[in-house]
Amino acid sequence: MFFIGALISPAFFVYAQEPIKVLIVPGHDNQIWGSQYGKLKEADMNLALGTQIFNLLKKDKRFEMYITRDSSGYIPVFDNYFKEHEQDITLFKENAKQKKKMAIESGTFIEKESVPHVAVKSYMANVLYGINKWSNENKMDIVLHIHFNDYPRQYIWTKGKYKGFTIYVPEKQMANASESKILAQNIFDQLAQKYAVSNYEKEVDGIIEDQSLIALGSNGTLNYSIHSILVEYGYIYRFGNRVERKKAYTSMANLTVAGIKEYFFK
Protein backbone atom coordinates (compact mmCIF):
# COMPACT_ATOMS: atom_id res chain seq x y z
CA MET A 1 0.00 0.00 0.00
CA PHE A 2 3.01 2.30 0.25
CA PHE A 3 3.19 3.59 -3.30
CA ILE A 4 1.77 6.36 -5.38
CA GLY A 5 -1.43 5.17 -7.01
CA ALA A 6 -1.84 5.29 -10.77
CA LEU A 7 -3.59 8.40 -12.02
CA ILE A 8 -7.33 8.01 -12.40
CA SER A 9 -8.82 10.33 -14.97
CA PRO A 10 -11.83 12.29 -13.68
CA ALA A 11 -13.45 11.52 -17.04
CA PHE A 12 -13.73 7.92 -15.88
CA PHE A 13 -16.32 9.01 -13.33
CA VAL A 14 -18.23 11.14 -15.81
CA TYR A 15 -18.99 8.12 -17.98
CA ALA A 16 -19.23 5.52 -15.23
CA GLN A 17 -22.60 3.82 -14.99
CA GLU A 18 -22.51 3.76 -11.20
CA PRO A 19 -22.80 6.94 -9.12
CA ILE A 20 -19.80 8.42 -7.35
CA LYS A 21 -19.72 7.20 -3.75
CA VAL A 22 -19.02 9.93 -1.21
CA LEU A 23 -18.64 9.50 2.54
CA ILE A 24 -18.90 12.63 4.68
CA VAL A 25 -17.17 12.34 8.05
CA PRO A 26 -18.07 15.18 10.45
CA GLY A 27 -15.01 15.09 12.71
CA HIS A 28 -15.23 13.93 16.34
CA ASP A 29 -18.50 12.99 18.04
CA ASN A 30 -20.61 13.50 21.15
CA GLN A 31 -18.10 11.63 23.29
CA ILE A 32 -14.92 13.37 22.09
CA TRP A 33 -15.96 16.72 20.64
CA GLY A 34 -12.58 18.13 19.66
CA SER A 35 -11.95 21.87 20.02
CA GLN A 36 -14.09 24.20 22.09
CA TYR A 37 -14.64 27.95 22.23
CA GLY A 38 -16.81 28.88 25.18
CA LYS A 39 -19.85 26.62 24.83
CA LEU A 40 -19.28 26.11 21.10
CA LYS A 41 -18.04 22.59 20.36
CA GLU A 42 -16.20 21.60 17.21
CA ALA A 43 -18.13 18.34 16.81
CA ASP A 44 -21.39 20.30 16.52
CA MET A 45 -19.87 22.65 13.95
CA ASN A 46 -18.47 19.73 11.94
CA LEU A 47 -21.87 18.06 11.92
CA ALA A 48 -23.72 21.22 10.87
CA LEU A 49 -21.40 21.85 7.94
CA GLY A 50 -21.02 18.18 7.01
CA THR A 51 -24.80 17.74 6.91
CA GLN A 52 -25.18 20.67 4.52
CA ILE A 53 -22.53 19.25 2.18
CA PHE A 54 -24.23 15.85 2.38
CA ASN A 55 -27.65 17.29 1.56
CA LEU A 56 -26.38 19.36 -1.37
CA LEU A 57 -24.62 16.42 -3.00
CA LYS A 58 -27.54 14.11 -2.29
CA LYS A 59 -29.71 16.22 -4.60
CA ASP A 60 -27.41 15.27 -7.49
CA LYS A 61 -28.17 11.72 -8.63
CA ARG A 62 -24.63 11.34 -9.91
CA PHE A 63 -23.58 10.91 -6.27
CA GLU A 64 -24.35 8.12 -3.82
CA MET A 65 -24.10 9.74 -0.40
CA TYR A 66 -23.14 8.45 3.04
CA ILE A 67 -22.51 10.25 6.33
CA THR A 68 -21.11 8.75 9.53
CA ARG A 69 -23.34 10.47 12.10
CA ASP A 70 -26.30 12.74 12.69
CA SER A 71 -27.62 14.64 15.71
CA SER A 72 -28.37 11.36 17.51
CA GLY A 73 -24.86 9.97 17.10
CA TYR A 74 -23.37 7.47 14.65
CA ILE A 75 -25.99 6.27 12.22
CA PRO A 76 -26.88 2.56 12.61
CA VAL A 77 -24.77 1.26 9.72
CA PHE A 78 -21.63 2.70 11.34
CA ASP A 79 -22.61 2.18 14.96
CA ASN A 80 -23.29 -1.49 14.24
CA TYR A 81 -20.11 -1.83 12.17
CA PHE A 82 -17.90 -0.48 14.98
CA LYS A 83 -19.48 -2.86 17.49
CA GLU A 84 -19.74 -5.99 15.35
CA HIS A 85 -16.27 -5.64 13.82
CA GLU A 86 -14.36 -4.35 16.82
CA GLN A 87 -11.80 -7.18 16.78
CA ASP A 88 -11.47 -7.04 12.99
CA ILE A 89 -10.82 -3.30 13.16
CA THR A 90 -8.14 -3.79 15.81
CA LEU A 91 -6.47 -6.46 13.70
CA PHE A 92 -6.74 -4.23 10.61
CA LYS A 93 -5.03 -1.42 12.53
CA GLU A 94 -2.25 -3.57 14.00
CA ASN A 95 -1.49 -5.30 10.69
CA ALA A 96 -1.28 -1.92 8.95
CA LYS A 97 1.13 -0.56 11.55
CA GLN A 98 3.31 -3.66 11.25
CA LYS A 99 3.44 -3.37 7.45
CA LYS A 100 4.43 0.27 7.72
CA LYS A 101 7.16 -0.59 10.22
CA MET A 102 8.55 -3.19 7.81
CA ALA A 103 8.35 -0.72 4.92
CA ILE A 104 10.32 1.84 6.92
CA GLU A 105 12.93 -0.71 7.93
CA SER A 106 13.34 -1.87 4.33
CA GLY A 107 13.66 1.71 3.09
CA THR A 108 10.61 1.54 0.81
CA PHE A 109 8.78 4.14 2.90
CA ILE A 110 10.43 7.23 4.39
CA GLU A 111 8.97 8.85 7.47
CA LYS A 112 8.55 12.61 7.22
CA GLU A 113 7.70 15.18 9.86
CA SER A 114 4.09 16.30 9.81
CA VAL A 115 2.35 19.37 11.20
CA PRO A 116 1.85 18.72 14.95
CA HIS A 117 -1.60 17.33 15.77
CA VAL A 118 -3.36 16.60 19.04
CA ALA A 119 -2.82 12.94 19.92
CA VAL A 120 -5.85 10.82 19.04
CA LYS A 121 -7.34 8.89 21.94
CA SER A 122 -7.59 5.12 21.44
CA TYR A 123 -11.39 5.24 21.17
CA MET A 124 -11.31 7.78 18.34
CA ALA A 125 -8.40 6.01 16.64
CA ASN A 126 -10.48 2.83 16.48
CA VAL A 127 -13.41 4.80 15.04
CA LEU A 128 -11.20 6.31 12.32
CA TYR A 129 -9.58 2.99 11.43
CA GLY A 130 -13.07 1.48 11.35
CA ILE A 131 -14.18 4.19 8.91
CA ASN A 132 -11.17 3.43 6.69
CA LYS A 133 -11.90 -0.30 6.74
CA TRP A 134 -15.57 0.28 5.93
CA SER A 135 -14.63 2.70 3.12
CA ASN A 136 -12.34 0.11 1.52
CA GLU A 137 -14.96 -2.62 1.74
CA ASN A 138 -17.70 -0.40 0.33
CA LYS A 139 -15.51 1.08 -2.42
CA MET A 140 -15.92 4.75 -1.60
CA ASP A 141 -14.64 7.24 -4.18
CA ILE A 142 -14.34 10.16 -1.73
CA VAL A 143 -13.93 10.28 2.03
CA LEU A 144 -14.25 13.90 3.13
CA HIS A 145 -13.41 14.73 6.75
CA ILE A 146 -14.89 17.98 8.11
CA HIS A 147 -13.07 19.89 10.87
CA PHE A 148 -12.53 23.31 12.41
CA ASN A 149 -9.06 24.19 13.60
CA ASP A 150 -7.61 25.27 16.92
CA TYR A 151 -4.33 25.49 18.75
CA PRO A 152 -3.52 25.34 22.48
CA ARG A 153 -5.00 28.26 24.41
CA GLN A 154 -5.00 28.78 28.17
CA TYR A 155 -8.77 29.34 28.34
CA ILE A 156 -11.49 27.99 26.04
CA TRP A 157 -13.30 31.34 25.93
CA THR A 158 -10.32 33.35 24.66
CA LYS A 159 -9.61 34.09 21.00
CA GLY A 160 -6.34 33.22 19.32
CA LYS A 161 -4.22 34.94 16.72
CA TYR A 162 -4.59 32.41 13.90
CA LYS A 163 -7.27 32.34 11.22
CA GLY A 164 -7.95 30.77 7.83
CA PHE A 165 -8.57 27.34 6.28
CA THR A 166 -6.26 24.46 5.40
CA ILE A 167 -6.71 21.22 3.46
CA TYR A 168 -4.74 18.14 4.46
CA VAL A 169 -4.00 15.45 1.87
CA PRO A 170 -2.12 12.12 1.90
CA GLU A 171 1.66 12.49 1.67
CA LYS A 172 3.00 11.68 -1.80
CA GLN A 173 4.31 8.23 -0.84
CA MET A 174 0.84 7.09 0.18
CA ALA A 175 -1.21 4.98 -2.20
CA ASN A 176 -4.11 7.43 -2.59
CA ALA A 177 -2.01 10.61 -2.77
CA SER A 178 -2.12 11.71 -6.40
CA GLU A 179 -5.82 12.16 -7.10
CA SER A 180 -6.60 13.17 -3.53
CA LYS A 181 -4.36 16.18 -3.98
CA ILE A 182 -5.99 17.14 -7.28
CA LEU A 183 -9.44 16.96 -5.68
CA ALA A 184 -8.14 19.05 -2.78
CA GLN A 185 -6.83 21.66 -5.21
CA ASN A 186 -10.27 21.99 -6.80
CA ILE A 187 -11.92 22.49 -3.41
CA PHE A 188 -9.13 24.84 -2.31
CA ASP A 189 -9.60 27.03 -5.39
CA GLN A 190 -13.29 27.41 -4.57
CA LEU A 191 -12.83 28.16 -0.86
CA ALA A 192 -10.00 30.60 -1.57
CA GLN A 193 -12.42 32.80 -3.53
CA LYS A 194 -14.00 33.82 -0.23
CA TYR A 195 -11.83 32.65 2.66
CA ALA A 196 -8.24 33.35 3.65
CA VAL A 197 -5.70 30.56 3.89
CA SER A 198 -4.44 29.75 7.38
CA ASN A 199 -1.79 32.13 8.68
CA TYR A 200 -0.34 29.49 11.01
CA GLU A 201 3.26 29.21 9.82
CA LYS A 202 3.06 25.46 9.20
CA GLU A 203 -0.15 25.77 7.15
CA VAL A 204 0.49 28.80 4.95
CA ASP A 205 0.81 26.65 1.82
CA GLY A 206 -2.90 25.90 2.10
CA ILE A 207 -2.71 22.28 0.95
CA ILE A 208 -0.58 20.23 3.35
CA GLU A 209 0.70 16.70 2.77
CA ASP A 210 0.49 14.48 5.85
CA GLN A 211 1.31 10.83 6.47
CA SER A 212 0.25 10.64 10.14
CA LEU A 213 -3.48 11.43 9.99
CA ILE A 214 -5.59 8.27 10.14
CA ALA A 215 -8.32 10.08 8.21
CA LEU A 216 -6.02 10.29 5.17
CA GLY A 217 -5.10 6.60 5.26
CA SER A 218 -2.01 6.55 7.47
CA ASN A 219 -0.24 3.20 7.68
CA GLY A 220 -1.62 2.33 4.26
CA THR A 221 -5.19 1.89 5.48
CA LEU A 222 -7.02 3.38 2.49
CA ASN A 223 -7.10 1.90 -0.99
CA TYR A 224 -5.37 3.80 -3.79
CA SER A 225 -8.71 4.60 -5.46
CA ILE A 226 -10.13 6.52 -2.49
CA HIS A 227 -9.80 10.30 -2.62
CA SER A 228 -9.35 11.22 1.03
CA ILE A 229 -9.00 14.80 2.28
CA LEU A 230 -9.42 16.58 5.59
CA VAL A 231 -10.52 20.21 5.54
CA GLU A 232 -9.90 22.53 8.49
CA TYR A 233 -12.42 25.22 7.54
CA GLY A 234 -11.14 27.83 9.97
CA TYR A 235 -10.25 28.43 13.60
CA ILE A 236 -13.14 27.76 15.94
CA TYR A 237 -12.90 31.02 17.89
CA ARG A 238 -13.55 32.97 14.68
CA PHE A 239 -17.13 31.64 14.56
CA GLY A 240 -18.55 32.80 17.88
CA ASN A 241 -21.39 34.77 16.30
CA ARG A 242 -24.28 32.36 15.68
CA VAL A 243 -25.79 34.24 12.71
CA GLU A 244 -22.44 34.63 10.95
CA ARG A 245 -21.58 31.02 11.71
CA LYS A 246 -24.72 29.74 10.00
CA LYS A 247 -23.99 31.90 6.96
CA ALA A 248 -20.47 30.47 6.87
CA TYR A 249 -21.80 26.90 6.89
CA THR A 250 -23.95 27.62 3.83
CA SER A 251 -21.15 29.35 1.97
CA MET A 252 -18.52 26.75 2.81
CA ALA A 253 -20.85 23.90 1.86
CA ASN A 254 -21.65 25.44 -1.52
CA LEU A 255 -17.99 26.11 -2.29
CA THR A 256 -16.93 22.61 -1.25
CA VAL A 257 -19.60 21.01 -3.44
CA ALA A 258 -18.57 23.25 -6.34
CA GLY A 259 -14.99 22.04 -5.95
CA ILE A 260 -16.04 18.39 -5.94
CA LYS A 261 -18.15 18.84 -9.05
CA GLU A 262 -15.39 20.78 -10.76
CA TYR A 263 -13.05 17.83 -10.22
CA PHE A 264 -15.42 15.17 -11.56
CA PHE A 265 -17.38 17.03 -14.23
CA LYS A 266 -15.29 19.97 -15.48
Secondary structure as a PSIPRED ss2 file (coil, helix, strand):
# PSIPRED VFORMAT (PSIPRED V4.0)

   1 M C   1.000  0.000  0.000
   2 F C   1.000  0.000  0.000
   3 F C   1.000  0.000  0.000
   4 I C   1.000  0.000  0.000
   5 G C   1.000  0.000  0.000
   6 A C   1.000  0.000  0.000
   7 L C   1.000  0.000  0.000
   8 I C   1.000  0.000  0.000
   9 S C   1.000  0.000  0.000
  10 P H   0.000  1.000  0.000
  11 A H   0.000  1.000  0.000
  12 F H   0.000  1.000  0.000
  13 F H   0.000  1.000  0.000
  14 V H   0.000  1.000  0.000
  15 Y H   0.000  1.000  0.000
  16 A C   1.000  0.000  0.000
  17 Q C   1.000  0.000  0.000
  18 E C   1.000  0.000  0.000
  19 P C   1.000  0.000  0.000
  20 I E   0.000  0.000  1.000
  21 K E   0.000  0.000  1.000
  22 V E   0.000  0.000  1.000
  23 L E   0.000  0.000  1.000
  24 I E   0.000  0.000  1.000
  25 V E   0.000  0.000  1.000
  26 P E   0.000  0.000  1.000
  27 G C   1.000  0.000  0.000
  28 H C   1.000  0.000  0.000
  29 D C   1.000  0.000  0.000
  30 N C   1.000  0.000  0.000
  31 Q C   1.000  0.000  0.000
  32 I C   1.000  0.000  0.000
  33 W C   1.000  0.000  0.000
  34 G C   1.000  0.000  0.000
  35 S C   1.000  0.000  0.000
  36 Q E   0.000  0.000  1.000
  37 Y E   0.000  0.000  1.000
  38 G C   1.000  0.000  0.000
  39 K C   1.000  0.000  0.000
  40 L E   0.000  0.000  1.000
  41 K E   0.000  0.000  1.000
  42 E H   0.000  1.000  0.000
  43 A H   0.000  1.000  0.000
  44 D H   0.000  1.000  0.000
  45 M H   0.000  1.000  0.000
  46 N H   0.000  1.000  0.000
  47 L H   0.000  1.000  0.000
  48 A H   0.000  1.000  0.000
  49 L H   0.000  1.000  0.000
  50 G H   0.000  1.000  0.000
  51 T H   0.000  1.000  0.000
  52 Q H   0.000  1.000  0.000
  53 I H   0.000  1.000  0.000
  54 F H   0.000  1.000  0.000
  55 N H   0.000  1.000  0.000
  56 L H   0.000  1.000  0.000
  57 L H   0.000  1.000  0.000
  58 K H   0.000  1.000  0.000
  59 K C   1.000  0.000  0.000
  60 D C   1.000  0.000  0.000
  61 K C   1.000  0.000  0.000
  62 R C   1.000  0.000  0.000
  63 F E   0.000  0.000  1.000
  64 E E   0.000  0.000  1.000
  65 M E   0.000  0.000  1.000
  66 Y E   0.000  0.000  1.000
  67 I E   0.000  0.000  1.000
  68 T C   1.000  0.000  0.000
  69 R E   0.000  0.000  1.000
  70 D E   0.000  0.000  1.000
  71 S C   1.000  0.000  0.000
  72 S C   1.000  0.000  0.000
  73 G E   0.000  0.000  1.000
  74 Y E   0.000  0.000  1.000
  75 I C   1.000  0.000  0.000
  76 P H   0.000  1.000  0.000
  77 V H   0.000  1.000  0.000
  78 F H   0.000  1.000  0.000
  79 D H   0.000  1.000  0.000
  80 N H   0.000  1.000  0.000
  81 Y H   0.000  1.000  0.000
  82 F H   0.000  1.000  0.000
  83 K H   0.000  1.000  0.000
  84 E H   0.000  1.000  0.000
  85 H C   1.000  0.000  0.000
  86 E H   0.000  1.000  0.000
  87 Q H   0.000  1.000  0.000
  88 D H   0.000  1.000  0.000
  89 I H   0.000  1.000  0.000
  90 T H   0.000  1.000  0.000
  91 L H   0.000  1.000  0.000
  92 F H   0.000  1.000  0.000
  93 K H   0.000  1.000  0.000
  94 E H   0.000  1.000  0.000
  95 N H   0.000  1.000  0.000
  96 A H   0.000  1.000  0.000
  97 K H   0.000  1.000  0.000
  98 Q H   0.000  1.000  0.000
  99 K H   0.000  1.000  0.000
 100 K H   0.000  1.000  0.000
 101 K H   0.000  1.000  0.000
 102 M H   0.000  1.000  0.000
 103 A H   0.000  1.000  0.000
 104 I H   0.000  1.000  0.000
 105 E H   0.000  1.000  0.000
 106 S H   0.000  1.000  0.000
 107 G C   1.000  0.000  0.000
 108 T C   1.000  0.000  0.000
 109 F C   1.000  0.000  0.000
 110 I C   1.000  0.000  0.000
 111 E C   1.000  0.000  0.000
 112 K C   1.000  0.000  0.000
 113 E C   1.000  0.000  0.000
 114 S C   1.000  0.000  0.000
 115 V C   1.000  0.000  0.000
 116 P C   1.000  0.000  0.000
 117 H C   1.000  0.000  0.000
 118 V C   1.000  0.000  0.000
 119 A C   1.000  0.000  0.000
 120 V C   1.000  0.000  0.000
 121 K C   1.000  0.000  0.000
 122 S H   0.000  1.000  0.000
 123 Y H   0.000  1.000  0.000
 124 M H   0.000  1.000  0.000
 125 A H   0.000  1.000  0.000
 126 N H   0.000  1.000  0.000
 127 V H   0.000  1.000  0.000
 128 L H   0.000  1.000  0.000
 129 Y H   0.000  1.000  0.000
 130 G H   0.000  1.000  0.000
 131 I H   0.000  1.000  0.000
 132 N H   0.000  1.000  0.000
 133 K H   0.000  1.000  0.000
 134 W H   0.000  1.000  0.000
 135 S H   0.000  1.000  0.000
 136 N H   0.000  1.000  0.000
 137 E H   0.000  1.000  0.000
 138 N C   1.000  0.000  0.000
 139 K C   1.000  0.000  0.000
 140 M C   1.000  0.000  0.000
 141 D C   1.000  0.000  0.000
 142 I E   0.000  0.000  1.000
 143 V E   0.000  0.000  1.000
 144 L E   0.000  0.000  1.000
 145 H E   0.000  0.000  1.000
 146 I E   0.000  0.000  1.000
 147 H E   0.000  0.000  1.000
 148 F E   0.000  0.000  1.000
 149 N E   0.000  0.000  1.000
 150 D C   1.000  0.000  0.000
 151 Y C   1.000  0.000  0.000
 152 P C   1.000  0.000  0.000
 153 R C   1.000  0.000  0.000
 154 Q C   1.000  0.000  0.000
 155 Y C   1.000  0.000  0.000
 156 I C   1.000  0.000  0.000
 157 W C   1.000  0.000  0.000
 158 T C   1.000  0.000  0.000
 159 K C   1.000  0.000  0.000
 160 G C   1.000  0.000  0.000
 161 K C   1.000  0.000  0.000
 162 Y C   1.000  0.000  0.000
 163 K C   1.000  0.000  0.000
 164 G C   1.000  0.000  0.000
 165 F E   0.000  0.000  1.000
 166 T E   0.000  0.000  1.000
 167 I E   0.000  0.000  1.000
 168 Y E   0.000  0.000  1.000
 169 V E   0.000  0.000  1.000
 170 P E   0.000  0.000  1.000
 171 E C   1.000  0.000  0.000
 172 K C   1.000  0.000  0.000
 173 Q C   1.000  0.000  0.000
 174 M C   1.000  0.000  0.000
 175 A C   1.000  0.000  0.000
 176 N C   1.000  0.000  0.000
 177 A H   0.000  1.000  0.000
 178 S H   0.000  1.000  0.000
 179 E H   0.000  1.000  0.000
 180 S H   0.000  1.000  0.000
 181 K H   0.000  1.000  0.000
 182 I H   0.000  1.000  0.000
 183 L H   0.000  1.000  0.000
 184 A H   0.000  1.000  0.000
 185 Q H   0.000  1.000  0.000
 186 N H   0.000  1.000  0.000
 187 I H   0.000  1.000  0.000
 188 F H   0.000  1.000  0.000
 189 D H   0.000  1.000  0.000
 190 Q H   0.000  1.000  0.000
 191 L H   0.000  1.000  0.000
 192 A C   1.000  0.000  0.000
 193 Q C   1.000  0.000  0.000
 194 K C   1.000  0.000  0.000
 195 Y C   1.000  0.000  0.000
 196 A C   1.000  0.000  0.000
 197 V E   0.000  0.000  1.000
 198 S C   1.000  0.000  0.000
 199 N C   1.000  0.000  0.000
 200 Y C   1.000  0.000  0.000
 201 E C   1.000  0.000  0.000
 202 K C   1.000  0.000  0.000
 203 E C   1.000  0.000  0.000
 204 V C   1.000  0.000  0.000
 205 D C   1.000  0.000  0.000
 206 G C   1.000  0.000  0.000
 207 I E   0.000  0.000  1.000
 208 I E   0.000  0.000  1.000
 209 E E   0.000  0.000  1.000
 210 D E   0.000  0.000  1.000
 211 Q C   1.000  0.000  0.000
 212 S C   1.000  0.000  0.000
 213 L C   1.000  0.000  0.000
 214 I H   0.000  1.000  0.000
 215 A H   0.000  1.000  0.000
 216 L H   0.000  1.000  0.000
 217 G C   1.000  0.000  0.000
 218 S H   0.000  1.000  0.000
 219 N H   0.000  1.000  0.000
 220 G H   0.000  1.000  0.000
 221 T C   1.000  0.000  0.000
 222 L C   1.000  0.000  0.000
 223 N C   1.000  0.000  0.000
 224 Y C   1.000  0.000  0.000
 225 S C   1.000  0.000  0.000
 226 I C   1.000  0.000  0.000
 227 H E   0.000  0.000  1.000
 228 S E   0.000  0.000  1.000
 229 I E   0.000  0.000  1.000
 230 L E   0.000  0.000  1.000
 231 V E   0.000  0.000  1.000
 232 E E   0.000  0.000  1.000
 233 Y E   0.000  0.000  1.000
 234 G E   0.000  0.000  1.000
 235 Y E   0.000  0.000  1.000
 236 I H   0.000  1.000  0.000
 237 Y H   0.000  1.000  0.000
 238 R H   0.000  1.000  0.000
 239 F H   0.000  1.000  0.000
 240 G C   1.000  0.000  0.000
 241 N C   1.000  0.000  0.000
 242 R H   0.000  1.000  0.000
 243 V H   0.000  1.000  0.000
 244 E H   0.000  1.000  0.000
 245 R H   0.000  1.000  0.000
 246 K H   0.000  1.000  0.000
 247 K H   0.000  1.000  0.000
 248 A H   0.000  1.000  0.000
 249 Y H   0.000  1.000  0.000
 250 T H   0.000  1.000  0.000
 251 S H   0.000  1.000  0.000
 252 M H   0.000  1.000  0.000
 253 A H   0.000  1.000  0.000
 254 N H   0.000  1.000  0.000
 255 L H   0.000  1.000  0.000
 256 T H   0.000  1.000  0.000
 257 V H   0.000  1.000  0.000
 258 A H   0.000  1.000  0.000
 259 G H   0.000  1.000  0.000
 260 I H   0.000  1.000  0.000
 261 K H   0.000  1.000  0.000
 262 E H   0.000  1.000  0.000
 263 Y H   0.000  1.000  0.000
 264 F H   0.000  1.000  0.000
 265 F H   0.000  1.000  0.000
 266 K C   1.000  0.000  0.000
